[in-house]
Amino acid sequence: MEYKHQQQATRSWTTRRDEKKGRMQLVSSWMSGPLLPREKLVESLEALIAPADRIELEGDNQKQADFLSLFHALWPRSIPRNCTTCI
């Protein structure tokens, strides 16, 4: 019996890490070390949030929830329609 090895597509074990790295490169030119200037906040959220993303705020998140709801109210097209927000 002869065994024929079928070549499979290369699977990446770092898919999420690679996606994060790619997204961080989108805003890296605006950052000063780990800090993002306040005036680039809206642009960075528009660049980083993609369709089908889940946005989750954890812990004592009232300030973050208030900010995200205000952001969504002022710029409703900034967050894709099929993006899930868990607050």
Secondary structure, DSSP 8 states (H G I E B T S, - for coil): ------------S-HHHHHHHHHHHHHGGG-BTTB--GGGHHHHHHHH--TT-EEE--SS-HHHHHHHHHHHHH-TTTS-TT-EEE-
